Every structure is written in C-alpha cells, then in structure tokens.
Amino acid sequence: MKKKLEELDYYKQQAKNEFAFREMLKFAKPDLFVIFDLLEQTGINYFVIIKIIRQLHNLALGTGYGV
C-alpha cells in the first residue's frame, strides 16, 4: 500500500515540475515554448529531432558544404 502512495506522490510531483517548467519556458523563451508545445501536441519525440539536427550540423561541418 505504501508503494502505491509513493508512486502517486511521484506522479503528482512530476506533473507539478512539468507545469512549472512550461510556465518558466513560456515566460523566458516564448519561441522555444511554441516549438516545445507543437512537438508535444503532435507526439514527435523531440530527442530524435535534436539528434537529427546535431547530425546534420556535424555533416555540414565535416563536408565543408554547409559552412
């Protein structure tokens, strides 16, 4: 029973942290907030997008065509 309560508290705290992060991002960087919100609404994994952008940047630097 105690484990269930700990899990519930964990998810409540996680939800509060995510809300606080969103509000901070909305206030500090509205442009990034819009991108983050769009990625979340569409269900796209933003870690994959970040890795793709990083690899394209590395490719551009390595070939000399992107500079």
mmCIF file of the N, C-alpha and C atoms, coordinates in Angstrom:
data_MODEL
# 
_entry.id   MODEL 
# 
loop_
_atom_site.group_PDB 
_atom_site.id 
_atom_site.type_symbol 
_atom_site.label_atom_id 
_atom_site.label_alt_id 
_atom_site.label_comp_id 
_atom_site.label_asym_id 
_atom_site.label_entity_id 
_atom_site.label_seq_id 
_atom_site.pdbx_PDB_ins_code 
_atom_site.Cartn_x 
_atom_site.Cartn_y 
_atom_site.Cartn_z 
_atom_site.occupancy 
_atom_site.B_iso_or_equiv 
_atom_site.pdbx_formal_charge 
_atom_site.auth_seq_id 
_atom_site.auth_comp_id 
_atom_site.auth_asym_id 
_atom_site.auth_atom_id 
_atom_site.pdbx_PDB_model_num 
ATOM 1   N N  . MET A 1 1  ? 0.833  -1.195 0.000   1.00 0.00 ? 1  MET A N  1 
ATOM 2   C CA . MET A 1 1  ? 0.000  0.000  0.000   1.00 0.00 ? 1  MET A CA 1 
ATOM 3   C C  . MET A 1 1  ? 0.875  1.256  0.000   1.00 0.00 ? 1  MET A C  1 
ATOM 4   N N  . LYS A 1 2  ? 1.965  1.218  0.748   1.00 0.00 ? 2  LYS A N  1 
ATOM 5   C CA . LYS A 1 2  ? 2.829  2.381  0.826   1.00 0.00 ? 2  LYS A CA 1 
ATOM 6   C C  . LYS A 1 2  ? 3.464  2.673  -0.532  1.00 0.00 ? 2  LYS A C  1 
ATOM 7   N N  . LYS A 1 3  ? 3.783  1.614  -1.278  1.00 0.00 ? 3  LYS A N  1 
ATOM 8   C CA . LYS A 1 3  ? 4.387  1.797  -2.596  1.00 0.00 ? 3  LYS A CA 1 
ATOM 9   C C  . LYS A 1 3  ? 3.434  2.535  -3.520  1.00 0.00 ? 3  LYS A C  1 
ATOM 10  N N  . LYS A 1 4  ? 2.148  2.222  -3.460  1.00 0.00 ? 4  LYS A N  1 
ATOM 11  C CA . LYS A 1 4  ? 1.154  2.910  -4.288  1.00 0.00 ? 4  LYS A CA 1 
ATOM 12  C C  . LYS A 1 4  ? 1.117  4.397  -3.954  1.00 0.00 ? 4  LYS A C  1 
ATOM 13  N N  . LEU A 1 5  ? 1.183  4.735  -2.680  1.00 0.00 ? 5  LEU A N  1 
ATOM 14  C CA . LEU A 1 5  ? 1.171  6.133  -2.275  1.00 0.00 ? 5  LEU A CA 1 
ATOM 15  C C  . LEU A 1 5  ? 2.421  6.851  -2.747  1.00 0.00 ? 5  LEU A C  1 
ATOM 16  N N  . GLU A 1 6  ? 3.567  6.190  -2.695  1.00 0.00 ? 6  GLU A N  1 
ATOM 17  C CA . GLU A 1 6  ? 4.807  6.801  -3.169  1.00 0.00 ? 6  GLU A CA 1 
ATOM 18  C C  . GLU A 1 6  ? 4.751  7.042  -4.673  1.00 0.00 ? 6  GLU A C  1 
ATOM 19  N N  . GLU A 1 7  ? 4.202  6.091  -5.418  1.00 0.00 ? 7  GLU A N  1 
ATOM 20  C CA . GLU A 1 7  ? 4.084  6.259  -6.867  1.00 0.00 ? 7  GLU A CA 1 
ATOM 21  C C  . GLU A 1 7  ? 3.151  7.418  -7.189  1.00 0.00 ? 7  GLU A C  1 
ATOM 22  N N  . LEU A 1 8  ? 2.047  7.523  -6.455  1.00 0.00 ? 8  LEU A N  1 
ATOM 23  C CA . LEU A 1 8  ? 1.104  8.599  -6.669  1.00 0.00 ? 8  LEU A CA 1 
ATOM 24  C C  . LEU A 1 8  ? 1.770  9.941  -6.383  1.00 0.00 ? 8  LEU A C  1 
ATOM 25  N N  . ASP A 1 9  ? 2.515  10.013 -5.285  1.00 0.00 ? 9  ASP A N  1 
ATOM 26  C CA . ASP A 1 9  ? 3.209  11.246 -4.957  1.00 0.00 ? 9  ASP A CA 1 
ATOM 27  C C  . ASP A 1 9  ? 4.244  11.583 -6.016  1.00 0.00 ? 9  ASP A C  1 
ATOM 28  N N  . TYR A 1 10 ? 4.916  10.575 -6.534  1.00 0.00 ? 10 TYR A N  1 
ATOM 29  C CA . TYR A 1 10 ? 5.917  10.795 -7.580  1.00 0.00 ? 10 TYR A CA 1 
ATOM 30  C C  . TYR A 1 10 ? 5.272  11.399 -8.814  1.00 0.00 ? 10 TYR A C  1 
ATOM 31  N N  . TYR A 1 11 ? 4.146  10.853 -9.250  1.00 0.00 ? 11 TYR A N  1 
ATOM 32  C CA . TYR A 1 11 ? 3.485  11.358 -10.454 1.00 0.00 ? 11 TYR A CA 1 
ATOM 33  C C  . TYR A 1 11 ? 2.900  12.749 -10.229 1.00 0.00 ? 11 TYR A C  1 
ATOM 34  N N  . LYS A 1 12 ? 2.403  13.013 -9.034  1.00 0.00 ? 12 LYS A N  1 
ATOM 35  C CA . LYS A 1 12 ? 1.917  14.358 -8.728  1.00 0.00 ? 12 LYS A CA 1 
ATOM 36  C C  . LYS A 1 12 ? 3.061  15.360 -8.781  1.00 0.00 ? 12 LYS A C  1 
ATOM 37  N N  . GLN A 1 13 ? 4.191  14.998 -8.190  1.00 0.00 ? 13 GLN A N  1 
ATOM 38  C CA . GLN A 1 13 ? 5.346  15.890 -8.190  1.00 0.00 ? 13 GLN A CA 1 
ATOM 39  C C  . GLN A 1 13 ? 5.872  16.085 -9.604  1.00 0.00 ? 13 GLN A C  1 
ATOM 40  N N  . GLN A 1 14 ? 5.887  15.032 -10.398 1.00 0.00 ? 14 GLN A N  1 
ATOM 41  C CA . GLN A 1 14 ? 6.337  15.136 -11.782 1.00 0.00 ? 14 GLN A CA 1 
ATOM 42  C C  . GLN A 1 14 ? 5.434  16.081 -12.568 1.00 0.00 ? 14 GLN A C  1 
ATOM 43  N N  . ALA A 1 15 ? 4.133  15.993 -12.367 1.00 0.00 ? 15 ALA A N  1 
ATOM 44  C CA . ALA A 1 15 ? 3.187  16.875 -13.054 1.00 0.00 ? 15 ALA A CA 1 
ATOM 45  C C  . ALA A 1 15 ? 3.408  18.329 -12.634 1.00 0.00 ? 15 ALA A C  1 
ATOM 46  N N  . LYS A 1 16 ? 3.654  18.557 -11.349 1.00 0.00 ? 16 LYS A N  1 
ATOM 47  C CA . LYS A 1 16 ? 3.925  19.915 -10.874 1.00 0.00 ? 16 LYS A CA 1 
ATOM 48  C C  . LYS A 1 16 ? 5.212  20.460 -11.486 1.00 0.00 ? 16 LYS A C  1 
ATOM 49  N N  . ASN A 1 17 ? 6.237  19.624 -11.561 1.00 0.00 ? 17 ASN A N  1 
ATOM 50  C CA . ASN A 1 17 ? 7.507  20.058 -12.140 1.00 0.00 ? 17 ASN A CA 1 
ATOM 51  C C  . ASN A 1 17 ? 7.358  20.382 -13.622 1.00 0.00 ? 17 ASN A C  1 
ATOM 52  N N  . GLU A 1 18 ? 6.612  19.555 -14.346 1.00 0.00 ? 18 GLU A N  1 
ATOM 53  C CA . GLU A 1 18 ? 6.394  19.817 -15.766 1.00 0.00 ? 18 GLU A CA 1 
ATOM 54  C C  . GLU A 1 18 ? 5.621  21.114 -15.975 1.00 0.00 ? 18 GLU A C  1 
ATOM 55  N N  . PHE A 1 19 ? 4.627  21.351 -15.135 1.00 0.00 ? 19 PHE A N  1 
ATOM 56  C CA . PHE A 1 19 ? 3.863  22.596 -15.231 1.00 0.00 ? 19 PHE A CA 1 
ATOM 57  C C  . PHE A 1 19 ? 4.758  23.801 -14.954 1.00 0.00 ? 19 PHE A C  1 
ATOM 58  N N  . ALA A 1 20 ? 5.589  23.707 -13.912 1.00 0.00 ? 20 ALA A N  1 
ATOM 59  C CA . ALA A 1 20 ? 6.494  24.813 -13.581 1.00 0.00 ? 20 ALA A CA 1 
ATOM 60  C C  . ALA A 1 20 ? 7.492  25.055 -14.712 1.00 0.00 ? 20 ALA A C  1 
ATOM 61  N N  . PHE A 1 21 ? 7.991  23.983 -15.324 1.00 0.00 ? 21 PHE A N  1 
ATOM 62  C CA . PHE A 1 21 ? 8.918  24.119 -16.442 1.00 0.00 ? 21 PHE A CA 1 
ATOM 63  C C  . PHE A 1 21 ? 8.251  24.823 -17.618 1.00 0.00 ? 21 PHE A C  1 
ATOM 64  N N  . ARG A 1 22 ? 7.014  24.431 -17.910 1.00 0.00 ? 22 ARG A N  1 
ATOM 65  C CA . ARG A 1 22 ? 6.292  25.056 -19.025 1.00 0.00 ? 22 ARG A CA 1 
ATOM 66  C C  . ARG A 1 22 ? 6.085  26.548 -18.785 1.00 0.00 ? 22 ARG A C  1 
ATOM 67  N N  . GLU A 1 23 ? 5.686  26.892 -17.582 1.00 0.00 ? 23 GLU A N  1 
ATOM 68  C CA . GLU A 1 23 ? 5.461  28.300 -17.263 1.00 0.00 ? 23 GLU A CA 1 
ATOM 69  C C  . GLU A 1 23 ? 6.757  29.097 -17.342 1.00 0.00 ? 23 GLU A C  1 
ATOM 70  N N  . MET A 1 24 ? 7.849  28.528 -16.850 1.00 0.00 ? 24 MET A N  1 
ATOM 71  C CA . MET A 1 24 ? 9.136  29.198 -16.914 1.00 0.00 ? 24 MET A CA 1 
ATOM 72  C C  . MET A 1 24 ? 9.561  29.384 -18.368 1.00 0.00 ? 24 MET A C  1 
ATOM 73  N N  . LEU A 1 25 ? 9.400  28.334 -19.170 1.00 0.00 ? 25 LEU A N  1 
ATOM 74  C CA . LEU A 1 25 ? 9.775  28.399 -20.576 1.00 0.00 ? 25 LEU A CA 1 
ATOM 75  C C  . LEU A 1 25 ? 8.905  29.405 -21.324 1.00 0.00 ? 25 LEU A C  1 
ATOM 76  N N  . LYS A 1 26 ? 7.616  29.434 -21.020 1.00 0.00 ? 26 LYS A N  1 
ATOM 77  C CA . LYS A 1 26 ? 6.705  30.377 -21.670 1.00 0.00 ? 26 LYS A CA 1 
ATOM 78  C C  . LYS A 1 26 ? 7.113  31.821 -21.381 1.00 0.00 ? 26 LYS A C  1 
ATOM 79  N N  . PHE A 1 27 ? 7.562  32.065 -20.163 1.00 0.00 ? 27 PHE A N  1 
ATOM 80  C CA . PHE A 1 27 ? 7.951  33.419 -19.773 1.00 0.00 ? 27 PHE A CA 1 
ATOM 81  C C  . PHE A 1 27 ? 9.334  33.788 -20.314 1.00 0.00 ? 27 PHE A C  1 
ATOM 82  N N  . ALA A 1 28 ? 10.299 32.871 -20.204 1.00 0.00 ? 28 ALA A N  1 
ATOM 83  C CA . ALA A 1 28 ? 11.687 33.182 -20.556 1.00 0.00 ? 28 ALA A CA 1 
ATOM 84  C C  . ALA A 1 28 ? 11.941 33.111 -22.065 1.00 0.00 ? 28 ALA A C  1 
ATOM 85  N N  . LYS A 1 29 ? 11.455 32.077 -22.710 1.00 0.00 ? 29 LYS A N  1 
ATOM 86  C CA . LYS A 1 29 ? 11.707 31.869 -24.139 1.00 0.00 ? 29 LYS A CA 1 
ATOM 87  C C  . LYS A 1 29 ? 10.410 31.472 -24.839 1.00 0.00 ? 29 LYS A C  1 
ATOM 88  N N  . PRO A 1 30 ? 9.571  32.437 -25.196 1.00 0.00 ? 30 PRO A N  1 
ATOM 89  C CA . PRO A 1 30 ? 8.280  32.096 -25.819 1.00 0.00 ? 30 PRO A CA 1 
ATOM 90  C C  . PRO A 1 30 ? 8.417  31.338 -27.134 1.00 0.00 ? 30 PRO A C  1 
ATOM 91  N N  . ASP A 1 31 ? 9.470  31.628 -27.906 1.00 0.00 ? 31 ASP A N  1 
ATOM 92  C CA . ASP A 1 31 ? 9.644  30.933 -29.178 1.00 0.00 ? 31 ASP A CA 1 
ATOM 93  C C  . ASP A 1 31 ? 9.939  29.452 -28.961 1.00 0.00 ? 31 ASP A C  1 
ATOM 94  N N  . LEU A 1 32 ? 10.776 29.136 -27.979 1.00 0.00 ? 32 LEU A N  1 
ATOM 95  C CA . LEU A 1 32 ? 11.049 27.734 -27.667 1.00 0.00 ? 32 LEU A CA 1 
ATOM 96  C C  . LEU A 1 32 ? 9.824  27.041 -27.081 1.00 0.00 ? 32 LEU A C  1 
ATOM 97  N N  . PHE A 1 33 ? 9.030  27.798 -26.339 1.00 0.00 ? 33 PHE A N  1 
ATOM 98  C CA . PHE A 1 33 ? 7.811  27.228 -25.777 1.00 0.00 ? 33 PHE A CA 1 
ATOM 99  C C  . PHE A 1 33 ? 6.856  26.799 -26.886 1.00 0.00 ? 33 PHE A C  1 
ATOM 100 N N  . VAL A 1 34 ? 6.729  27.606 -27.927 1.00 0.00 ? 34 VAL A N  1 
ATOM 101 C CA . VAL A 1 34 ? 5.839  27.266 -29.047 1.00 0.00 ? 34 VAL A CA 1 
ATOM 102 C C  . VAL A 1 34 ? 6.321  25.994 -29.735 1.00 0.00 ? 34 VAL A C  1 
ATOM 103 N N  . ILE A 1 35 ? 7.631  25.902 -29.969 1.00 0.00 ? 35 ILE A N  1 
ATOM 104 C CA . ILE A 1 35 ? 8.191  24.702 -30.608 1.00 0.00 ? 35 ILE A CA 1 
ATOM 105 C C  . ILE A 1 35 ? 7.966  23.479 -29.717 1.00 0.00 ? 35 ILE A C  1 
ATOM 106 N N  . PHE A 1 36 ? 8.242  23.612 -28.425 1.00 0.00 ? 36 PHE A N  1 
ATOM 107 C CA . PHE A 1 36 ? 8.040  22.522 -27.485 1.00 0.00 ? 36 PHE A CA 1 
ATOM 108 C C  . PHE A 1 36 ? 6.582  22.087 -27.453 1.00 0.00 ? 36 PHE A C  1 
ATOM 109 N N  . ASP A 1 37 ? 5.686  23.047 -27.453 1.00 0.00 ? 37 ASP A N  1 
ATOM 110 C CA . ASP A 1 37 ? 4.259  22.747 -27.396 1.00 0.00 ? 37 ASP A CA 1 
ATOM 111 C C  . ASP A 1 37 ? 3.795  22.033 -28.672 1.00 0.00 ? 37 ASP A C  1 
ATOM 112 N N  . LEU A 1 38 ? 4.276  22.484 -29.823 1.00 0.00 ? 38 LEU A N  1 
ATOM 113 C CA . LEU A 1 38 ? 3.904  21.828 -31.078 1.00 0.00 ? 38 LEU A CA 1 
ATOM 114 C C  . LEU A 1 38 ? 4.430  20.396 -31.137 1.00 0.00 ? 38 LEU A C  1 
ATOM 115 N N  . LEU A 1 39 ? 5.666  20.198 -30.712 1.00 0.00 ? 39 LEU A N  1 
ATOM 116 C CA . LEU A 1 39 ? 6.217  18.845 -30.715 1.00 0.00 ? 39 LEU A CA 1 
ATOM 117 C C  . LEU A 1 39 ? 5.435  17.924 -29.783 1.00 0.00 ? 39 LEU A C  1 
ATOM 118 N N  . GLU A 1 40 ? 5.020  18.457 -28.650 1.00 0.00 ? 40 GLU A N  1 
ATOM 119 C CA . GLU A 1 40 ? 4.268  17.638 -27.699 1.00 0.00 ? 40 GLU A CA 1 
ATOM 120 C C  . GLU A 1 40 ? 2.874  17.315 -28.219 1.00 0.00 ? 40 GLU A C  1 
ATOM 121 N N  . GLN A 1 41 ? 2.230  18.266 -28.858 1.00 0.00 ? 41 GLN A N  1 
ATOM 122 C CA . GLN A 1 41 ? 0.884  18.036 -29.387 1.00 0.00 ? 41 GLN A CA 1 
ATOM 123 C C  . GLN A 1 41 ? 0.887  17.014 -30.515 1.00 0.00 ? 41 GLN A C  1 
ATOM 124 N N  . THR A 1 42 ? 1.919  17.026 -31.339 1.00 0.00 ? 42 THR A N  1 
ATOM 125 C CA . THR A 1 42 ? 1.976  16.085 -32.455 1.00 0.00 ? 42 THR A CA 1 
ATOM 126 C C  . THR A 1 42 ? 2.501  14.716 -32.031 1.00 0.00 ? 42 THR A C  1 
ATOM 127 N N  . GLY A 1 43 ? 3.119  14.643 -30.859 1.00 0.00 ? 43 GLY A N  1 
ATOM 128 C CA . GLY A 1 43 ? 3.618  13.367 -30.378 1.00 0.00 ? 43 GLY A CA 1 
ATOM 129 C C  . GLY A 1 43 ? 4.988  13.003 -30.923 1.00 0.00 ? 43 GLY A C  1 
ATOM 130 N N  . ILE A 1 44 ? 5.678  13.973 -31.502 1.00 0.00 ? 44 ILE A N  1 
ATOM 131 C CA . ILE A 1 44 ? 7.009  13.718 -32.039 1.00 0.00 ? 44 ILE A CA 1 
ATOM 132 C C  . ILE A 1 44 ? 8.007  13.685 -30.890 1.00 0.00 ? 44 ILE A C  1 
ATOM 133 N N  . ASN A 1 45 ? 8.890  12.720 -30.932 1.00 0.00 ? 45 ASN A N  1 
ATOM 134 C CA . ASN A 1 45 ? 9.921  12.615 -29.905 1.00 0.00 ? 45 ASN A CA 1 
ATOM 135 C C  . ASN A 1 45 ? 10.989 13.677 -30.171 1.00 0.00 ? 45 ASN A C  1 
ATOM 136 N N  . TYR A 1 46 ? 11.047 14.679 -29.319 1.00 0.00 ? 46 TYR A N  1 
ATOM 137 C CA . TYR A 1 46 ? 11.959 15.792 -29.570 1.00 0.00 ? 46 TYR A CA 1 
ATOM 138 C C  . TYR A 1 46 ? 13.415 15.413 -29.372 1.00 0.00 ? 46 TYR A C  1 
ATOM 139 N N  . PHE A 1 47 ? 13.703 14.339 -28.657 1.00 0.00 ? 47 PHE A N  1 
ATOM 140 C CA . PHE A 1 47 ? 15.087 13.890 -28.543 1.00 0.00 ? 47 PHE A CA 1 
ATOM 141 C C  . PHE A 1 47 ? 15.603 13.421 -29.904 1.00 0.00 ? 47 PHE A C  1 
ATOM 142 N N  . VAL A 1 48 ? 14.731 12.809 -30.681 1.00 0.00 ? 48 VAL A N  1 
ATOM 143 C CA . VAL A 1 48 ? 15.112 12.367 -32.019 1.00 0.00 ? 48 VAL A CA 1 
ATOM 144 C C  . VAL A 1 48 ? 15.371 13.584 -32.909 1.00 0.00 ? 48 VAL A C  1 
ATOM 145 N N  . ILE A 1 49 ? 14.522 14.580 -32.823 1.00 0.00 ? 49 ILE A N  1 
ATOM 146 C CA . ILE A 1 49 ? 14.700 15.805 -33.613 1.00 0.00 ? 49 ILE A CA 1 
ATOM 147 C C  . ILE A 1 49 ? 16.026 16.469 -33.273 1.00 0.00 ? 49 ILE A C  1 
ATOM 148 N N  . ILE A 1 50 ? 16.353 16.548 -31.999 1.00 0.00 ? 50 ILE A N  1 
ATOM 149 C CA . ILE A 1 50 ? 17.616 17.153 -31.569 1.00 0.00 ? 50 ILE A CA 1 
ATOM 150 C C  . ILE A 1 50 ? 18.792 16.374 -32.142 1.00 0.00 ? 50 ILE A C  1 
ATOM 151 N N  . LYS A 1 51 ? 18.721 15.047 -32.108 1.00 0.00 ? 51 LYS A N  1 
ATOM 152 C CA . LYS A 1 51 ? 19.818 14.230 -32.642 1.00 0.00 ? 51 LYS A CA 1 
ATOM 153 C C  . LYS A 1 51 ? 19.946 14.392 -34.155 1.00 0.00 ? 51 LYS A C  1 
ATOM 154 N N  . ILE A 1 52 ? 18.825 14.510 -34.861 1.00 0.00 ? 52 ILE A N  1 
ATOM 155 C CA . ILE A 1 52 ? 18.872 14.715 -36.309 1.00 0.00 ? 52 ILE A CA 1 
ATOM 156 C C  . ILE A 1 52 ? 19.526 16.055 -36.629 1.00 0.00 ? 52 ILE A C  1 
ATOM 157 N N  . ILE A 1 53 ? 19.135 17.098 -35.927 1.00 0.00 ? 53 ILE A N  1 
ATOM 158 C CA . ILE A 1 53 ? 19.723 18.421 -36.154 1.00 0.00 ? 53 ILE A CA 1 
ATOM 159 C C  . ILE A 1 53 ? 21.220 18.389 -35.859 1.00 0.00 ? 53 ILE A C  1 
ATOM 160 N N  . ARG A 1 54 ? 21.597 17.718 -34.792 1.00 0.00 ? 54 ARG A N  1 
ATOM 161 C CA . ARG A 1 54 ? 23.018 17.636 -34.435 1.00 0.00 ? 54 ARG A CA 1 
ATOM 162 C C  . ARG A 1 54 ? 23.817 16.913 -35.525 1.00 0.00 ? 54 ARG A C  1 
ATOM 163 N N  . GLN A 1 55 ? 23.272 15.819 -36.034 1.00 0.00 ? 55 GLN A N  1 
ATOM 164 C CA . GLN A 1 55 ? 23.985 15.064 -37.066 1.00 0.00 ? 55 GLN A CA 1 
ATOM 165 C C  . GLN A 1 55 ? 24.066 15.840 -38.376 1.00 0.00 ? 55 GLN A C  1 
ATOM 166 N N  . LEU A 1 56 ? 23.015 16.569 -38.724 1.00 0.00 ? 56 LEU A N  1 
ATOM 167 C CA . LEU A 1 56 ? 23.067 17.402 -39.920 1.00 0.00 ? 56 LEU A CA 1 
ATOM 168 C C  . LEU A 1 56 ? 24.118 18.499 -39.779 1.00 0.00 ? 56 LEU A C  1 
ATOM 169 N N  . HIS A 1 57 ? 24.216 19.049 -38.578 1.00 0.00 ? 57 HIS A N  1 
ATOM 170 C CA . HIS A 1 57 ? 25.236 20.061 -38.314 1.00 0.00 ? 57 HIS A CA 1 
ATOM 171 C C  . HIS A 1 57 ? 26.631 19.451 -38.431 1.00 0.00 ? 57 HIS A C  1 
ATOM 172 N N  . ASN A 1 58 ? 26.823 18.278 -37.864 1.00 0.00 ? 58 ASN A N  1 
ATOM 173 C CA . ASN A 1 58 ? 28.121 17.605 -37.960 1.00 0.00 ? 58 ASN A CA 1 
ATOM 174 C C  . ASN A 1 58 ? 28.468 17.287 -39.414 1.00 0.00 ? 58 ASN A C  1 
ATOM 175 N N  . LEU A 1 59 ? 27.479 16.863 -40.169 1.00 0.00 ? 59 LEU A N  1 
ATOM 176 C CA . LEU A 1 59 ? 27.697 16.572 -41.584 1.00 0.00 ? 59 LEU A CA 1 
ATOM 177 C C  . LEU A 1 59 ? 28.090 17.832 -42.342 1.00 0.00 ? 59 LEU A C  1 
ATOM 178 N N  . ALA A 1 60 ? 27.397 18.927 -42.043 1.00 0.00 ? 60 ALA A N  1 
ATOM 179 C CA . ALA A 1 60 ? 27.698 20.186 -42.719 1.00 0.00 ? 60 ALA A CA 1 
ATOM 180 C C  . ALA A 1 60 ? 29.111 20.659 -42.382 1.00 0.00 ? 60 ALA A C  1 
ATOM 181 N N  . LEU A 1 61 ? 29.526 20.503 -41.156 1.00 0.00 ? 61 LEU A N  1 
ATOM 182 C CA . LEU A 1 61 ? 30.873 20.919 -40.775 1.00 0.00 ? 61 LEU A CA 1 
ATOM 183 C C  . LEU A 1 61 ? 31.937 19.989 -41.371 1.00 0.00 ? 61 LEU A C  1 
ATOM 184 N N  . GLY A 1 62 ? 31.629 18.711 -41.422 1.00 0.00 ? 62 GLY A N  1 
ATOM 185 C CA . GLY A 1 62 ? 32.599 17.743 -41.899 1.00 0.00 ? 62 GLY A CA 1 
ATOM 186 C C  . GLY A 1 62 ? 32.839 17.782 -43.395 1.00 0.00 ? 62 GLY A C  1 
ATOM 187 N N  . THR A 1 63 ? 31.794 18.079 -44.183 1.00 0.00 ? 63 THR A N  1 
ATOM 188 C CA . THR A 1 63 ? 31.937 18.074 -45.634 1.00 0.00 ? 63 THR A CA 1 
ATOM 189 C C  . THR A 1 63 ? 32.426 19.405 -46.183 1.00 0.00 ? 63 THR A C  1 
ATOM 190 N N  . GLY A 1 64 ? 32.225 20.467 -45.447 1.00 0.00 ? 64 GLY A N  1 
ATOM 191 C CA . GLY A 1 64 ? 32.612 21.779 -45.928 1.00 0.00 ? 64 GLY A CA 1 
ATOM 192 C C  . GLY A 1 64 ? 31.538 22.444 -46.778 1.00 0.00 ? 64 GLY A C  1 
ATOM 193 N N  . TYR A 1 65 ? 30.479 21.723 -47.129 1.00 0.00 ? 65 TYR A N  1 
ATOM 194 C CA . TYR A 1 65 ? 29.412 22.295 -47.937 1.00 0.00 ? 65 TYR A CA 1 
ATOM 195 C C  . TYR A 1 65 ? 28.436 23.123 -47.107 1.00 0.00 ? 65 TYR A C  1 
ATOM 196 N N  . GLY A 1 66 ? 28.391 22.880 -45.827 1.00 0.00 ? 66 GLY A N  1 
ATOM 197 C CA . GLY A 1 66 ? 27.404 23.582 -45.005 1.00 0.00 ? 66 GLY A CA 1 
ATOM 198 C C  . GLY A 1 66 ? 27.933 24.848 -44.376 1.00 0.00 ? 66 GLY A C  1 
ATOM 199 N N  . VAL A 1 67 ? 29.200 25.142 -44.568 1.00 0.00 ? 67 VAL A N  1 
ATOM 200 C CA . VAL A 1 67 ? 29.795 26.308 -43.917 1.00 0.00 ? 67 VAL A CA 1 
ATOM 201 C C  . VAL A 1 67 ? 29.753 27.501 -44.834 1.00 0.00 ? 67 VAL A C  1 
# 
